[in-house]
Structure formats: C-alpha cells, structure tokens
C-alpha cells in the first residue's frame, strides 16, 4: 500500500480488492480517492491510479492473421469534484465451432470521505454526466439459430453509507443510482441523483464508486463456420461527470436551507467546483484502427456471454 499526502486528501494507491476488504472488514480509511483501468483479453490486465488528480490508463492490442484483429483502451481521471473516463472495446474476429466470447474495457473509481450533517434525514448529491457513446456490430446472415451478438456501454454509480464508529452499514445504506445502459450511438447529457441516508450529528463514511464499462459478446455459435464478426463499443465521458451542489432534506422530504456539511477531506459538498473549474481532459489512448478491445477465448471454454 502506498499513501500520497496532498493538501486536503489522502490518495490511496492500492488494488481495488484489497481496499474494499479492509473497509468492509470494519477498518475506516481516512479520506481517499483511487481508480483503476482494466482491459480484458484472457486474462484481464489492470492499472491502478496515481497522482493528484488520480489517473489510471491502460491499452492493449492483438492481431492474428485471418483470425482476430483487436485492440482496447481504458482510462479514468478522478477527484472528489469530478470524474472522466474513456473505455473502448471492439474489433474483428472469425469464430468457428461452438462456444461464446465476451470482451470488455472497464474503468472504476473509489472515493471515501467521512461526513457529519447536523440535521436532516437524507442528502441528495446530483451528478451531471455528459459525453458520447458509439456502439455498433455486424454479423453474417447465415448464423445458426440462437446465436447472440451484442455490444453495450454501461455507466454505474455505486454508493454506500457506513457507520463511522464500527464500519457497519446504516439502515437503507445502499444509495446507488440505477445503471445506465447504452446500446446505440448517442450523445449523453443527464443528471444522476444519489439519495444518501444519514443520522443527524452522527459521523458516517460515504463511499462512491463510479464505473464505466464497454463490452461486446458473441454467444451460442455453432455449425462449421467460420463466421466473421465485427463489433465495437466506446464510451467517451471525458467532459465529464461533475458533482453539483448537494442538498439536505428532512424525513418529510422538505428541503433544508443553509445546512453545513462537515467532511474530513475539507471538500465542500454544498459548494463544489463547477464544470468550468474542471481541467481539460487528458488525451485518451487512441484505439488502433478506430476499434476497441476484442479478445479471443477458445471455443472449448464455452464461456457464457455477459452483456451487463
């Protein structure tokens, strides 16, 4: 584990699995921000975020004549005020025999902060998400019955509230937003509201885990083949997801005014930096040939397709 001290935050650079286990086991970390970029051929490869802001990026490509021509890239930049991510997965492949293939590009951030709110019952943190999605695939017309070909981009915002003193979840502590699924090319400009329960004057740990995933899958292929497929999915959210001003409500859903939210990090949830204060996005890893990741799994593995 490596800790980097900045002005207000402790940036944690550690594997996601190790960090989660420590928190859920009852240990409360100091305020921290971390992220991870991942591309999955077989096996997956990951890069953990470093710096201030935290930045993680990774890319990979593979080409086998007459069989596959694939590439992938993933990156995320993350602070308490905003996150921005790019994920890409796609390519061309000749598939024969039985089996399924499933490839993904993934970026996830993890934030912990300890808050105290003097009155009220729940907190609303709005996230303004902007970006673009490009999803496409093609398949031959003579595919065997039951063959599934698909591509999608998903955006998830996991949110949890832990009791500060003992690391246990508070009642109703799952404040996650519904997952967004994109299966066609489009511009994205929408709000994501996180409804966060708390007990007045009782410190609690807030965990936020934004993630973006691009995935393609081909399943149920049979017959003699080979069959030529092409697919790509890219989510470009590099302009970005910004935290808007948080609002406190009482148990009767009445908005409370001028409520001071104390955070261990010093970050102001009621007056966060706006979109204009967000730095220009770092250059995203270019996808070779304009395509994202595809990984070839041998047909004999018979893995199922997961487009979630």
Number of C-alpha atoms within 10 A of each C-alpha: 8 8 12 13 11 11 8 12 21 19 25 27 21 17 16 15 8 10 18 12 11 13 17 13 12 16 16 20 16 16 23 23 26 30 32 29 29 26 34 21 22 11 9 12 14 19 19 23 27 22 15 17 18 21 24 25 24 23 24 20 19 15 14 9 6 10 14 20 24 28 27 35 31 37 32 31 29 27 22 22 19 24 28 28 32 28 35 34 34 33 28 24 22 15 24 16 16 17 20 26 24 22 27 31 34 28 30 28 29 23 20 26 22 23 22 19 21 14 18 21 18 21 21 18 19 18 22 17 21 18 19 17 23 20 24 17 18 13 16 10 7 8 17 15 10 10 13 15 21 22 26 28 31 20 21 18 21 19 20 19 24 24 21 20 13 12 19 18 17 17 12 11 18 17 21 19 16 13 14 12 14 20 15 14 16 13 13 15 12 12 15 20 20 22 21 20 23 26 17 15 12 14 20 27 28 22 21 21 18 23 23 27 28 34 31 31 22 23 20 21 25 20 13 11 15 15 19 17 17 21 27 28 31 32 28 23 23 22 19 22 26 25 25 22 16 20 19 25 19 14 10 8 11 11 13 12 9 8 15 14 19 17 19 16 18 15 19 16 20 18 11 17 18 13 16 8 11 17 10 10 15 13 9 17 17 15 23 17 10 12 24 34 35 34 29 19 18 16 16 10 11 15 15 14 20 16 20 11
